[in-house]
Amino acid sequence: MQIAIPLFDRFTALDAVGPYEVLSRLPGATVTFVGEAGGPVRTDTGALAITVDRTFDEVPEPDVVVVPGGPGTRAMLEPAPIHAWVAAAHASTQWTTSVCTGSLVLGAAGVLDGLEATTHWASMDLLASLGVTPVDDRRVVVQGKVVTAAGVSSGIDMALWLAAQIAGDDVAKAIQLGIEYDPQPPFDHGSVHKADPEIVAFLRQVVVDPAPAS
Amino acid sequence: MQIAIPLFDRFTALDAVGPYEVLSRLPGATVTFVGEAGGPVRTDTGALAITVDRTFDEVPEPDVVVVPGGPGTRAMLEPAPIHAWVAAAHASTQWTTSVCTGSLVLGAAGVLDGLEATTHWASMDLLASLGVTPVDDRRVVVQGKVVTAAGVSSGIDMALWLAAQIAGDDVAKAIQLGIEYDPQPPFDHGSVHKADPEIVAFLRQVVVDPAPAS
């Protein structure tokens, strides 16, 4: 099973690496980081670079696609090579998935036409502007073989769900134990439905990765 | 504030990228990936490479050190350049921290002498063999400025705790909301204290990243 994660300038690292860490532990699966050209690609902060090991042309028919998000997705609302690759790959994937604003890439590639999908909470309007029905109260949204996850860290939850679909519950549980994913955040402030309104408003205005540039 | 994350051959990606994703969002902080030599360093699976942007010599006095784990730590139980760098940096850090078997590096560097610490659940004996008192029932263990986290994904929880110590609760909460860290794993199987004994036994034998090579 070939799992492809496309990278692009100013992606968000955890969007990609959370699912990588889970899915690379699936027996018989190989994760490949793909992109327009080989070599290091920088994240949104500029402080981290992950190597693209194969070009889009070299991985035309992956079994699973996981598209990460990040501010770089806003430069790709117009047609871009990643959209053509995603659309072509989607024709034969077992699963086509996204994390965070990676769903904007799926949307621009036409994969979400007529479907519900989620994205980072601050980008719901942008997702709707692509003609997609945004879902803001589920962390993982499944529509047939198309699966979208909410912001950044939700890719870990999505990947564990996907691991169970692909290899069964016991394998997914073993992976969860392997990465000791027994979350104990010091605050219960990870959802816009739970967060202080002042902090939500602050993030909407000022921030940060997932806020639209416009 | 300079936050340094040392990389080495066969590290585990999420150990490093979880804390990076949290701590890089601290106002005024810069995260730098450091190593013996610049250039891409491969993870345990071989499928992912992160670029080392600065050598150990170029970052002698970081404010915060976060040492990731991975199978590569077992090649570093004998003296290695990373130990000298960690020990020297520790003299002036505000926080010296590790994720997963990164605590083996701290231990071999002498940072954990006389302290309690944690590590991946499957490597507790190895940590004890370094003369460290292992703690197997806390996800984050704080001993003054030395903070160790349990396996792989626990680095996200540790980093949010650390963000609160460094910049206050509201900043940490804003970061948690920014990365939408509202965990909803599909199974409750992330701790050795909750997991099926068969799966624990299987992972201890066969696996994988955090199991000792010996």
Interface residues (C-beta under 8 A of the other chain):
Chain A: T12 A13 L14 V17 G18 Y20 E21 S24 R25 T30 V31 T32 F33 P40 T45 A47 L48 A49 I50 T51 D53 C100 H120 W121 R139 V140 A150 G151 V152 S153 S154 I156 D157 L160 W161 A164 D169 D170 A172 K173 A174 Q176 L177 G178 I179 E180 Y181 D182 P183 Q184 P185 P186 F187 D188 H189 G190 S191 V192 K194 A195 D196 I199 V200 F202 L203 V207 V208 D209 P210
Chain B: T12 A13 L14 V17 G18 Y20 E21 S24 R25 T30 V31 T32 F33 P40 T45 A47 L48 A49 I50 T51 D53 C100 H120 W121 R139 V140 A150 G151 V152 S153 S154 I156 D157 L160 W161 A164 D169 D170 A172 K173 A174 Q176 L177 G178 I179 E180 Y181 D182 P183 Q184 P185 P186 F187 D188 H189 G190 S191 V192 K194 A195 D196 I199 V200 F202 L203 V207 V208 D209 P210
